[in-house]
Amino acid sequence: MPVLDSSPTGPARLLDFWRFVANALLGARSDDVLCRIFQLGGSVDLIGDVAFTRDEIIAPFLQCNDLHSAVWHCFLIIWLGAGGPQQQTYCWLRDMDLALPYVDTDAKVLHNLYVRVEQRVQQLGASAVFHGDSRAVRFRLDAQQQGERVLHDWHAAVPGIARVLEDGVHSPQEFDRMLQSVYFVGELTAKEAFVYLYYARPQVADTTRHVPVGDGARLGARLVMSGEHNRLHRASAVSGTDCPVAAVARTRDWALRSLTLLREACWDYQRAAPHRCDPVRNARVARQELLDLADVEVMLCYYGNYSKMRARFGGAAPPLSICPRGWTRR
């Protein structure tokens, strides 16, 4: 943990980031107008697609002792980009008997799933079927870049992924390398898989120790680290990583000591979460600290646009026509 002084650049920016995390956790109860208007999480446990996957995929399949299906449906959610807008495309696939248990999903089912999604895009438009701002999601149906092969290769990778999760002896770094060895699984896809599968096997998809990091989070971390770059860089070198996201995450305990708002927002959420007593779903809220590397990675992605929006509109609510890419209004 770096020792932070009171210079106006570094700690002020770090405190601003952690205050943003606290206000995002408070949501509609926050004094921050942007956090009241937009669903910005604060913890991945609160983000819509994560909560849906936790409640509608991980918990039901684990109760049936079907880890293979839990993994496969997590990858379907990822393929659609958070399951599509409000997870509606995933629900439609389930209703159409195309999102089936793993053992019932063969090459014919995968082909039919792909064709039906293509047809739905032709009818409704891509933005009504796929969700998210990544290039990967935007080009799912481009046969030159991804095409149907992605679904088949991801489906084929499920037994190996499930085996690593089930064995429980692999480090999160080894699990990350295994995920990114699968065709068209990069940092962002691996990060989403880590976040979802933490609920299934937290000792392997362990986001308290490791999480794949995307460019958006790296940019956010460099913004937050401005003024403390050298100090945090030295801390990263000591810990064996130069990842700026990890450097920001290591200031969590300092931030919890420094910000009553953050401490109370975390405690309030952990005490009030409706799933806090469910051993299948409470992996994040039942532990001592709510926030880990995954939360920091996601919130750093939001922080850049949050800073720009606040600078542009001050304390005023932005017009209804304004919604940064990847943000959702309440």
Secondary structure, DSSP 8 states (H G I E B T S, - for coil): -------TTHHHHHHHHHHHHHHHHHGGG-S-HHHHHB---SSGGGSHHHHHHIIIIIHHHHHTT-HHHHHHHHHHHHHTSTTSGGGHHHHHHHHTT-S--GGG--HHHHHHHHHHHHHHHHHH-GGGT---S-HHHHTTT-TTTSTTHHHHHHHHHHHHHHHHHHH--S-HHHHHHHHHTSTT--HHHHHHHHHHHTTT-TTTS-TTT-----HHHHHHHHHHHTTSHHHHHHHHHHHT---HHHHHHTTHHHHHHH-HHHHHHHHHHHHH-TTTT-TTT-TTTSSS-S--HHHHHHHHHHHHHHHHHHHHHTTS---TT---TT--B-
